[in-house]
Amino acid sequence: MSKKDRKKQHGATPAVLALEKAGVDFTVRTFEHDPEVEDYGDEAAAALDVPARQICKTLLVELDGGPHDGRMGVTVVPVTMMLDLKAAASAFGAKKATMADPKAAERSTGYVVGGISPLGQKKRLATVLDAEAASEETLLVSGGRRGFDVQLTPAELVTVLDATVAPIGREDLYR
């Protein structure tokens, strides 16, 4: 699909523009988001008929100590896992990582919670992709709004984001 056709069909989000600028091969995947649903990952997996382990959530963390002290970092983990904050802190070279305030995450990224993309954020932040996610053939991450995902290879995601790959996810005991 050409750039012009994609803009007409889906609207150009900053995430899509960032991928196009980088010359990355990706596919836009959309579905009708139900405002009553709070588990965006499971909703996306069911609607797009893909294994939930290939759907990733973008979570921002506040970092304490290390090279990113006082800043936020971006983590990308499968929706089937929980973010391990100790492992995330280690991956960023920080002493401690805590979940970022949702409003602060929205201000920093320019996206709303549930639609935060690791791509095309207002402020470029250090990013870590979970090692299990990196082993998948393709991943889906938010394209910048709820019900709007982009599908690409983990290698392309790492390249575009200049991300680090590390084991930052752990089993989600509530699934």
MDTraj code that builds the backbone (N, CA, C; nanometers):
import mdtraj as md
import numpy as np

residues = "MET SER LYS LYS ASP ARG LYS LYS GLN HIS GLY ALA THR PRO ALA VAL LEU ALA LEU GLU LYS ALA GLY VAL ASP PHE THR VAL ARG THR PHE GLU HIS ASP PRO GLU VAL GLU ASP TYR GLY ASP GLU ALA ALA ALA ALA LEU ASP VAL PRO ALA ARG GLN ILE CYS LYS THR LEU LEU VAL GLU LEU ASP GLY GLY PRO HIS ASP GLY ARG MET GLY VAL THR VAL VAL PRO VAL THR MET MET LEU ASP LEU LYS ALA ALA ALA SER ALA PHE GLY ALA LYS LYS ALA THR MET ALA ASP PRO LYS ALA ALA GLU ARG SER THR GLY TYR VAL VAL GLY GLY ILE SER PRO LEU GLY GLN LYS LYS ARG LEU ALA THR VAL LEU ASP ALA GLU ALA ALA SER GLU GLU THR LEU LEU VAL SER GLY GLY ARG ARG GLY PHE ASP VAL GLN LEU THR PRO ALA GLU LEU VAL THR VAL LEU ASP ALA THR VAL ALA PRO ILE GLY ARG GLU ASP LEU TYR ARG".split()
xyz = np.array([
    [0.0846, -0.1170, 0.0000],
    [0.0000, 0.0000, 0.0000],
    [0.0896, 0.1239, 0.0000],
    [0.0589, 0.2174, -0.0851],
    [0.1421, 0.3374, -0.0934],
    [0.1209, 0.4264, 0.0286],
    [0.2153, 0.5151, 0.0497],
    [0.2089, 0.6095, 0.1613],
    [0.0811, 0.6923, 0.1546],
    [0.0483, 0.7408, 0.0349],
    [-0.0718, 0.8229, 0.0176],
    [-0.1990, 0.7433, 0.0478],
    [-0.2044, 0.6177, 0.0002],
    [-0.3206, 0.5322, 0.0259],
    [-0.3349, 0.5025, 0.1749],
    [-0.2217, 0.4791, 0.2441],
    [-0.2256, 0.4495, 0.3868],
    [-0.2792, 0.5697, 0.4641],
    [-0.2366, 0.6902, 0.4264],
    [-0.2855, 0.8108, 0.4931],
    [-0.4354, 0.8259, 0.4747],
    [-0.4820, 0.7993, 0.3543],
    [-0.6250, 0.8101, 0.3270],
    [-0.7042, 0.7081, 0.4073],
    [-0.6531, 0.5844, 0.4101],
    [-0.7269, 0.4771, 0.4746],
    [-0.7216, 0.4862, 0.6270],
    [-0.6078, 0.5176, 0.6845],
    [-0.5920, 0.5078, 0.8281],
    [-0.5557, 0.6382, 0.8976],
    [-0.5185, 0.7382, 0.8265],
    [-0.4683, 0.8586, 0.8904],
    [-0.3235, 0.8367, 0.9271],
    [-0.2462, 0.9385, 0.9174],
    [-0.1037, 0.9249, 0.9459],
    [-0.0780, 0.9604, 1.0918],
    [-0.0434, 0.8604, 1.1696],
    [-0.0029, 0.8854, 1.3077],
    [0.1477, 0.9102, 1.3079],
    [0.2005, 0.9688, 1.4144],
    [0.3460, 0.9852, 1.4222],
    [0.4202, 0.8515, 1.4112],
    [0.3603, 0.7429, 1.4615],
    [0.4236, 0.6113, 1.4523],
    [0.4374, 0.5671, 1.3069],
    [0.3314, 0.5827, 1.2300],
    [0.3341, 0.5462, 1.0886],
    [0.4340, 0.6331, 1.0140],
    [0.4334, 0.7611, 1.0418],
    [0.5277, 0.8517, 0.9757],
    [0.6725, 0.8144, 1.0080],
    [0.6983, 0.7749, 1.1336],
    [0.8343, 0.7359, 1.1726],
    [0.8787, 0.6105, 1.0974],
    [0.7888, 0.5147, 1.0816],
    [0.8227, 0.3926, 1.0084],
    [0.8451, 0.4215, 0.8603],
    [0.7607, 0.5060, 0.8038],
    [0.7777, 0.5407, 0.6628],
    [0.9083, 0.6158, 0.6401],
    [0.9395, 0.7075, 0.7296],
    [1.0646, 0.7843, 0.7179],
    [1.1861, 0.6916, 0.7262],
    [1.1757, 0.5873, 0.8092],
    [1.2858, 0.4924, 0.8257],
    [1.2919, 0.3907, 0.7111],
    [1.1904, 0.3891, 0.6256],
    [1.1885, 0.2957, 0.5140],
    [1.1653, 0.1512, 0.5556],
    [1.0967, 0.1337, 0.6675],
    [1.0722, 0.0010, 0.7228],
    [0.9477, -0.0610, 0.6599],
    [0.9542, -0.1910, 0.6349],
    [0.8398, -0.2650, 0.5846],
    [0.7486, -0.2980, 0.7035],
    [0.6243, -0.2550, 0.6984],
    [0.5297, -0.2803, 0.8066],
    [0.3897, -0.2902, 0.7497],
    [0.2998, -0.3429, 0.8293],
    [0.1598, -0.3554, 0.7907],
    [0.0737, -0.2901, 0.8970],
    [-0.0206, -0.2100, 0.8551],
    [-0.1167, -0.1503, 0.9479],
    [-0.2270, -0.2520, 0.9716],
    [-0.2593, -0.2759, 1.0979],
    [-0.3661, -0.3681, 1.1366],
    [-0.4639, -0.2902, 1.2246],
    [-0.5887, -0.2853, 1.1847],
    [-0.6873, -0.2095, 1.2615],
    [-0.8040, -0.2984, 1.3045],
    [-0.8711, -0.2549, 1.4082],
    [-0.9917, -0.3209, 1.4558],
    [-1.0757, -0.2170, 1.5291],
    [-1.2015, -0.2465, 1.5449],
    [-1.2922, -0.1558, 1.6140],
    [-1.2735, -0.1737, 1.7639],
    [-1.2164, -0.0729, 1.8278],
    [-1.1923, -0.0785, 1.9722],
    [-1.3226, -0.0571, 2.0475],
    [-1.3488, -0.1434, 2.1443],
    [-1.4657, -0.1309, 2.2306],
    [-1.4255, -0.0474, 2.3524],
    [-1.4841, 0.0712, 2.3700],
    [-1.4462, 0.1578, 2.4822],
    [-1.4678, 0.0943, 2.6202],
    [-1.5495, -0.0107, 2.6266],
    [-1.5744, -0.0792, 2.7538],
    [-1.4613, -0.1741, 2.7913],
    [-1.3791, -0.2111, 2.6947],
    [-1.2715, -0.3068, 2.7180],
    [-1.1510, -0.2363, 2.7786],
    [-1.0953, -0.2966, 2.8835],
    [-0.9772, -0.2388, 2.9479],
    [-0.8499, -0.3177, 2.9182],
    [-0.8646, -0.4421, 2.8728],
    [-0.7483, -0.5227, 2.8386],
    [-0.7237, -0.5103, 2.6884],
    [-0.6505, -0.4064, 2.6514],
    [-0.6290, -0.3737, 2.5107],
    [-0.5563, -0.4836, 2.4349],
    [-0.4619, -0.5504, 2.5005],
    [-0.3841, -0.6541, 2.4343],
    [-0.4667, -0.7747, 2.3947],
    [-0.5461, -0.8246, 2.4888],
    [-0.6311, -0.9396, 2.4573],
    [-0.7361, -0.9019, 2.3536],
    [-0.7864, -0.7800, 2.3616],
    [-0.8832, -0.7333, 2.2618],
    [-0.8192, -0.7339, 2.1230],
    [-0.6975, -0.6828, 2.1131],
    [-0.6277, -0.6776, 1.9844],
    [-0.5987, -0.8180, 1.9318],
    [-0.5525, -0.9079, 2.0183],
    [-0.5210, -1.0441, 1.9758],
    [-0.6447, -1.1132, 1.9193],
    [-0.7566, -1.0994, 1.9881],
    [-0.8804, -1.1629, 1.9421],
    [-0.9294, -1.0997, 1.8118],
    [-0.9294, -0.9676, 1.8072],
    [-0.9815, -0.8974, 1.6894],
    [-0.8951, -0.9191, 1.5653],
    [-0.7644, -0.9309, 1.5842],
    [-0.6730, -0.9454, 1.4705],
    [-0.6349, -1.0903, 1.4438],
    [-0.6843, -1.1808, 1.5275],
    [-0.6615, -1.3241, 1.5105],
    [-0.5124, -1.3575, 1.5033],
    [-0.4386, -1.3099, 1.6033],
    [-0.2963, -1.3402, 1.6157],
    [-0.2701, -1.3876, 1.7586],
    [-0.1660, -1.4668, 1.7792],
    [-0.1337, -1.5100, 1.9153],
    [-0.1034, -1.3891, 2.0044],
    [-0.1565, -1.3912, 2.1247],
    [-0.1384, -1.2782, 2.2167],
    [0.0095, -1.2495, 2.2433],
    [0.0954, -1.3513, 2.2352],
    [0.2384, -1.3292, 2.2621],
    [0.3030, -1.2375, 2.1579],
    [0.2375, -1.2198, 2.0415],
    [0.2920, -1.1312, 1.9378],
    [0.2422, -0.9878, 1.9521],
    [0.1450, -0.9653, 2.0385],
    [0.0943, -0.8304, 2.0646],
    [0.1759, -0.7740, 2.1803],
    [0.2327, -0.6568, 2.1624],
    [0.3158, -0.5972, 2.2671],
    [0.2525, -0.4717, 2.3233],
    [0.2781, -0.4517, 2.4515],
    [0.2335, -0.3295, 2.5175],
    [0.3553, -0.2406, 2.5395],
    [0.3307, -0.1122, 2.5339],
    [0.4353, -0.0128, 2.5552],
    [0.4137, 0.0471, 2.6934],
    [0.5111, 0.0292, 2.7801],
    [0.5018, 0.0789, 2.9170],
    [0.6179, 0.1725, 2.9446],
    [0.5894, 0.2857, 3.0046],
    [0.6947, 0.3801, 3.0399],
    [0.7297, 0.3668, 3.1869],
    [0.8587, 0.3785, 3.2135],
    [0.9084, 0.3694, 3.3504],
    [0.9887, 0.4935, 3.3846],
    [0.9855, 0.5292, 3.5131],
    [1.0710, 0.6352, 3.5679],
    [1.1977, 0.5677, 3.6165],
    [1.3129, 0.6239, 3.5811],
    [1.4411, 0.5621, 3.6142],
    [1.5141, 0.6426, 3.7208],
    [1.5732, 0.5710, 3.8154],
    [1.6453, 0.6320, 3.9263],
    [1.7875, 0.5774, 3.9256],
    [1.8829, 0.6673, 3.9097],
    [2.0232, 0.6265, 3.9062],
    [2.0666, 0.5878, 3.7658],
    [2.1949, 0.5834, 3.7449],
    [2.2484, 0.5417, 3.6156],
    [2.2435, 0.6514, 3.5110],
    [2.2685, 0.6160, 3.3853],
    [2.2793, 0.7152, 3.2774],
    [2.1476, 0.7854, 3.2435],
    [2.0350, 0.7286, 3.2844],
    [1.9047, 0.7880, 3.2532],
    [1.8364, 0.8404, 3.3784],
    [1.9138, 0.8719, 3.4815],
    [1.8593, 0.9147, 3.6103],
    [1.7597, 1.0305, 3.5940],
    [1.6423, 1.0126, 3.6523],
    [1.5407, 1.1172, 3.6489],
    [1.4631, 1.1224, 3.5182],
    [1.4909, 1.0328, 3.4287],
    [1.4209, 1.0309, 3.2995],
    [1.3275, 0.9113, 3.2915],
    [1.2481, 0.9117, 3.1870],
    [1.1636, 0.7973, 3.1597],
    [1.2313, 0.7086, 3.0565],
    [1.1954, 0.5823, 3.0597],
    [1.2389, 0.4866, 2.9600],
    [1.1172, 0.4140, 2.9055],
    [1.1297, 0.3605, 2.7854],
    [1.0212, 0.2890, 2.7202],
    [1.0528, 0.1402, 2.7232],
    [0.9534, 0.0614, 2.7639],
    [0.9673, -0.0836, 2.7592],
    [0.8588, -0.1397, 2.6683],
    [0.8937, -0.2457, 2.5969],
    [0.7997, -0.3119, 2.5064],
    [0.8002, -0.4599, 2.5439],
    [0.6855, -0.5076, 2.5939],
    [0.6736, -0.6458, 2.6385],
    [0.5464, -0.7081, 2.5833],
    [0.5462, -0.8408, 2.5641],
    [0.4239, -0.9063, 2.5179],
    [0.3110, -0.8858, 2.6189],
    [0.1884, -0.8768, 2.5703],
    [0.0740, -0.8588, 2.6604],
    [0.0525, -0.9810, 2.7492],
    [0.1150, -1.0929, 2.7151],
    [0.1031, -1.2144, 2.7947],
    [0.1965, -1.2134, 2.9152],
    [0.2791, -1.1093, 2.9281],
    [0.3777, -1.1014, 3.0356],
    [0.3579, -0.9741, 3.1171],
    [0.4216, -0.9735, 3.2336],
    [0.4270, -0.8536, 3.3165],
    [0.5676, -0.7947, 3.3035],
    [0.5773, -0.6660, 3.3209],
    [0.7084, -0.6021, 3.3208],
    [0.7760, -0.6293, 3.4546],
    [0.8981, -0.6782, 3.4494],
    [0.9792, -0.6994, 3.5691],
    [1.0582, -0.5703, 3.5901],
    [1.0186, -0.4929, 3.6898],
    [1.0794, -0.3613, 3.7106],
    [1.2277, -0.3699, 3.7465],
    [1.2674, -0.4712, 3.8214],
    [1.4097, -0.4870, 3.8551],
    [1.4904, -0.5170, 3.7293],
    [1.4369, -0.6048, 3.6445],
    [1.5066, -0.6383, 3.5195],
    [1.5108, -0.5172, 3.4274],
    [1.4027, -0.4387, 3.4252],
    [1.4000, -0.3179, 3.3418],
    [1.5045, -0.2176, 3.3905],
    [1.5121, -0.1982, 3.5219],
    [1.6121, -0.1062, 3.5767],
    [1.7522, -0.1503, 3.5343],
    [1.7786, -0.2781, 3.5460],
    [1.9090, -0.3317, 3.5072],
    [1.9363, -0.3083, 3.3589],
    [1.8359, -0.3311, 3.2747],
    [1.8532, -0.3135, 3.1298],
    [1.8844, -0.1684, 3.0938],
    [1.8311, -0.0754, 3.1712],
    [1.8577, 0.0674, 3.1471],
    [1.9835, 0.1146, 3.2197],
    [2.0446, 0.0288, 3.3002],
    [2.1622, 0.0678, 3.3785],
    [2.1248, 0.1560, 3.4954],
    [2.0010, 0.1445, 3.5423],
    [1.9511, 0.2258, 3.6539],
    [1.9480, 0.1430, 3.7813],
    [1.9403, 0.2117, 3.8949],
    [1.9287, 0.1432, 4.0233],
    [1.7860, 0.0946, 4.0449],
    [1.6904, 0.1741, 3.9956],
    [1.5502, 0.1431, 4.0231],
    [1.4633, 0.1925, 3.9073],
    [1.3559, 0.1183, 3.8809],
    [1.2564, 0.1607, 3.7821],
    [1.1187, 0.1474, 3.8464],
    [1.0357, 0.2474, 3.8260],
    [0.8972, 0.2437, 3.8723],
    [0.8084, 0.2800, 3.7543],
    [0.6851, 0.2351, 3.7587],
    [0.5919, 0.2684, 3.6507],
    [0.5719, 0.4193, 3.6467],
    [0.5754, 0.4751, 3.5275],
    [0.5544, 0.6190, 3.5103],
    [0.4072, 0.6527, 3.5326],
    [0.3827, 0.7701, 3.5825],
    [0.2468, 0.8189, 3.5965],
    [0.1825, 0.8239, 3.4579],
    [0.0604, 0.7726, 3.4429],
    [-0.0030, 0.7700, 3.3100],
    [-0.0111, 0.9074, 3.2430],
    [-0.0403, 1.0107, 3.3190],
    [-0.0489, 1.1456, 3.2610],
    [0.0883, 1.1926, 3.2133],
    [0.1920, 1.1617, 3.2909],
    [0.3281, 1.1984, 3.2498],
    [0.3674, 1.1213, 3.1239],
    [0.3262, 0.9939, 3.1158],
    [0.3554, 0.9136, 2.9968],
    [0.2855, 0.9735, 2.8747],
    [0.1620, 1.0170, 2.8916],
    [0.0889, 1.0786, 2.7804],
    [0.1548, 1.2088, 2.7364],
    [0.1965, 1.2912, 2.8330],
    [0.2630, 1.4180, 2.7988],
    [0.3940, 1.3938, 2.7253],
    [0.4695, 1.2967, 2.7722],
    [0.6006, 1.2702, 2.7124],
    [0.5898, 1.2119, 2.5715],
    [0.4921, 1.1226, 2.5513],
    [0.4836, 1.0512, 2.4235],
    [0.3949, 1.1196, 2.3202],
    [0.2949, 1.1941, 2.3679],
    [0.1979, 1.2528, 2.2758],
    [0.0839, 1.1581, 2.2427],
    [0.0807, 1.0424, 2.3081],
    [-0.0238, 0.9424, 2.2860],
    [-0.1072, 0.9254, 2.4127],
    [-0.2258, 0.8644, 2.3981],
    [-0.3090, 0.8350, 2.5149],
    [-0.2834, 0.6917, 2.5610],
    [-0.2979, 0.6693, 2.6916],
    [-0.2809, 0.5356, 2.7487],
    [-0.3743, 0.4390, 2.6752],
    [-0.3211, 0.3238, 2.6421],
    [-0.3951, 0.2261, 2.5634],
    [-0.3650, 0.2395, 2.4154],
    [-0.3003, 0.3497, 2.3790],
    [-0.2622, 0.3730, 2.2409],
    [-0.1201, 0.4266, 2.2314],
    [-0.0431, 0.4117, 2.3399],
    [0.0948, 0.4614, 2.3383],
    [0.1792, 0.3704, 2.2500],
    [0.2390, 0.4286, 2.1513],
    [0.3272, 0.3566, 2.0610],
    [0.4717, 0.3809, 2.1026],
    [0.5582, 0.2817, 2.0839],
    [0.7002, 0.3067, 2.1082],
    [0.7617, 0.3905, 1.9953],
    [0.6865, 0.4081, 1.8882],
    [0.7345, 0.4764, 1.7678],
    [0.6778, 0.6174, 1.7586],
    [0.7555, 0.7098, 1.7084],
    [0.7058, 0.8445, 1.6800],
    [0.6658, 0.9246, 1.8017],
    [0.7299, 0.8984, 1.9135],
    [0.6982, 0.9731, 2.0348],
    [0.7517, 1.1158, 2.0256],
    [0.6874, 1.2071, 2.0999],
    [0.7296, 1.3471, 2.0986],
    [0.8752, 1.3623, 2.1405],
    [0.9151, 1.2861, 2.2398],
    [1.0502, 1.2916, 2.2926],
    [1.1121, 1.1529, 2.2801],
    [1.2242, 1.1402, 2.2124],
    [1.2896, 1.0102, 2.1949],
    [1.3475, 0.9641, 2.3279],
    [1.3052, 0.8480, 2.3726],
    [1.3505, 0.7931, 2.4995],
    [1.4220, 0.6606, 2.4759],
    [1.5123, 0.6271, 2.5670],
    [1.5787, 0.4963, 2.5608],
    [1.4707, 0.3884, 2.5674],
    [1.4889, 0.2828, 2.4877],
    [1.3870, 0.1783, 2.4757],
    [1.4491, 0.0409, 2.4917],
    [1.3753, -0.0476, 2.5615],
    [1.4167, -0.1864, 2.5776],
    [1.3021, -0.2756, 2.5314],
    [1.3336, -0.3693, 2.4412],
    [1.2392, -0.4691, 2.3939],
    [1.2663, -0.5995, 2.4680],
    [1.1615, -0.6632, 2.5180],
    [1.1770, -0.7900, 2.5880],
    [1.2366, -0.8960, 2.4957],
    [1.3255, -0.9767, 2.5507],
    [1.3955, -1.0793, 2.4726],
    [1.3003, -1.1839, 2.4146],
    [1.1955, -1.2215, 2.4882],
    [1.1001, -1.3188, 2.4331],
    [1.0270, -1.2599, 2.3134],
    [0.9896, -1.1343, 2.3218],
    [0.9233, -1.0689, 2.2089],
    [1.0168, -1.0651, 2.0889],
    [1.1438, -1.0417, 2.1148],
    [1.2418, -1.0327, 2.0062],
    [1.2584, -1.1642, 1.9323],
    [1.2156, -1.2743, 1.9929],
    [1.2295, -1.4047, 1.9282],
    [1.1109, -1.4395, 1.8373],
    [1.0077, -1.3571, 1.8371],
    [0.8910, -1.3822, 1.7516],
    [0.9222, -1.3460, 1.6066],
    [0.8483, -1.4056, 1.5136],
    [0.8669, -1.3752, 1.3713],
    [0.8234, -1.2322, 1.3409],
    [0.7073, -1.1938, 1.3922],
    [0.6597, -1.0561, 1.3801],
    [0.5969, -1.0138, 1.5116],
    [0.5886, -0.8830, 1.5306],
    [0.5255, -0.8243, 1.6490],
    [0.4238, -0.7207, 1.6042],
    [0.3263, -0.6981, 1.6898],
    [0.2334, -0.5880, 1.6689],
    [0.2478, -0.4934, 1.7875],
    [0.2697, -0.3669, 1.7578],
    [0.2751, -0.2636, 1.8606],
    [0.1730, -0.1574, 1.8239],
    [0.1367, -0.0784, 1.9207],
    [0.0390, 0.0268, 1.8934],
    [0.0908, 0.1196, 1.7846],
    [0.0002, 0.1554, 1.6968],
    [0.0327, 0.2499, 1.5906],
    [-0.0003, 0.3937, 1.6297],
    [-0.0410, 0.4134, 1.7542],
    [-0.0633, 0.5494, 1.8016],
    [-0.2047, 0.5795, 1.8468],
    [-0.2922, 0.4818, 1.8374],
    [-0.4253, 0.4983, 1.8956],
    [-0.4868, 0.3606, 1.9176],
    [-0.5854, 0.3558, 2.0009],
    [-0.6508, 0.2290, 2.0321],
    [-0.7164, 0.1735, 1.9069],
    [-0.6950, 0.0445, 1.8836],
    [-0.7521, -0.0198, 1.7660],
    [-0.6695, -0.0009, 1.6396],
    [-0.5483, 0.0473, 1.6541],
    [-0.4621, 0.0780, 1.5396],
    [-0.3210, 0.0291, 1.5722],
    [-0.2842, -0.0857, 1.5165],
    [-0.1535, -0.1444, 1.5424],
    [-0.0702, -0.1487, 1.4156],
    [0.0600, -0.1606, 1.4327],
    [0.1499, -0.1828, 1.3209],
    [0.2228, -0.3140, 1.3456],
    [0.2389, -0.3907, 1.2394],
    [0.3042, -0.5206, 1.2466],
    [0.4366, -0.5121, 1.1720],
    [0.5420, -0.5578, 1.2380],
    [0.6750, -0.5551, 1.1792],
    [0.7616, -0.6585, 1.2479],
    [0.8806, -0.6807, 1.1959],
    [0.9698, -0.7773, 1.2590],
    [1.0349, -0.7139, 1.3815],
    [1.0714, -0.7963, 1.4796],
    [1.1414, -0.7424, 1.5957],
    [1.2718, -0.6711, 1.5564],
    [1.3430, -0.7255, 1.4583],
    [1.4695, -0.6638, 1.4163],
    [1.4456, -0.5227, 1.3634],
    [1.3388, -0.5045, 1.2857],
    [1.3085, -0.3701, 1.2337],
    [1.2694, -0.2759, 1.3472],
    [1.1927, -0.3263, 1.4437],
    [1.1545, -0.2436, 1.5586],
    [1.2780, -0.1990, 1.6360],
    [1.3689, -0.2917, 1.6611],
    [1.4928, -0.2605, 1.7332],
    [1.5732, -0.1561, 1.6568],
    [1.5839, -0.1722, 1.5267],
    [1.6617, -0.0788, 1.4455],
    [1.6010, 0.0609, 1.4478],
    [1.4712, 0.0706, 1.4240],
    [1.4055, 0.2023, 1.4190],
    [1.4152, 0.2740, 1.5531],
    [1.4018, 0.1993, 1.6627],
    [1.4028, 0.2597, 1.7962],
    [1.5423, 0.2679, 1.8571],
    [1.6407, 0.2080, 1.7914],
    [1.7740, 0.1950, 1.8494],
    [1.7602, 0.1331, 1.9886],
    [1.6776, 0.0288, 1.9960],
    [1.6428, -0.0335, 2.1234],
    [1.7446, -0.1383, 2.1653],
    [1.7434, -0.1656, 2.2925],
    [1.8199, -0.2732, 2.3526],
    [1.7251, -0.3911, 2.3697],
    [1.7761, -0.5119, 2.3553],
    [1.6952, -0.6315, 2.3800],
    [1.7449, -0.6935, 2.5107],
    [1.6514, -0.7201, 2.6021],
    [1.6867, -0.7775, 2.7318],
    [1.5651, -0.8504, 2.7894],
    [1.5883, -0.9468, 2.8770],
    [1.4766, -1.0193, 2.9390],
    [1.4106, -0.9339, 3.0484],
    [1.3139, -0.8539, 3.0107],
    [1.2484, -0.7631, 3.1061],
    [1.1056, -0.8054, 3.1411],
    [1.0571, -0.9110, 3.0770],
    [0.9228, -0.9596, 3.1058],
    [0.9286, -1.0801, 3.1965],
    [0.8198, -1.1029, 3.2678],
    [0.8067, -1.2238, 3.3484],
    [0.6658, -1.2747, 3.3364],
    [0.6461, -1.3980, 3.3777],
    [0.5155, -1.4603, 3.3664],
    [0.4106, -1.3733, 3.4364],
    [0.2979, -1.3555, 3.3710],
    [0.1870, -1.2817, 3.4300],
    [0.1033, -1.3807, 3.5100],
    [0.1131, -1.3733, 3.6399],
    [0.0454, -1.4681, 3.7281],
    [-0.1056, -1.4500, 3.7292],
    [-0.1535, -1.3402, 3.6724],
    [-0.2970, -1.3116, 3.6723],
    [-0.3655, -1.3547, 3.5440],
    [-0.2924, -1.4116, 3.4502],
    [-0.3504, -1.4563, 3.3222],
    [-0.4007, -1.5967, 3.3329],
])
top = md.Topology()
chain = top.add_chain()
for i, resn in enumerate(residues, 1):
    res = top.add_residue(resn, chain, resSeq=i)
    for name in ("N", "CA", "C"):
        top.add_atom(name, md.element.get_by_symbol(name[0]), res)
traj = md.Trajectory(xyz[None], top)
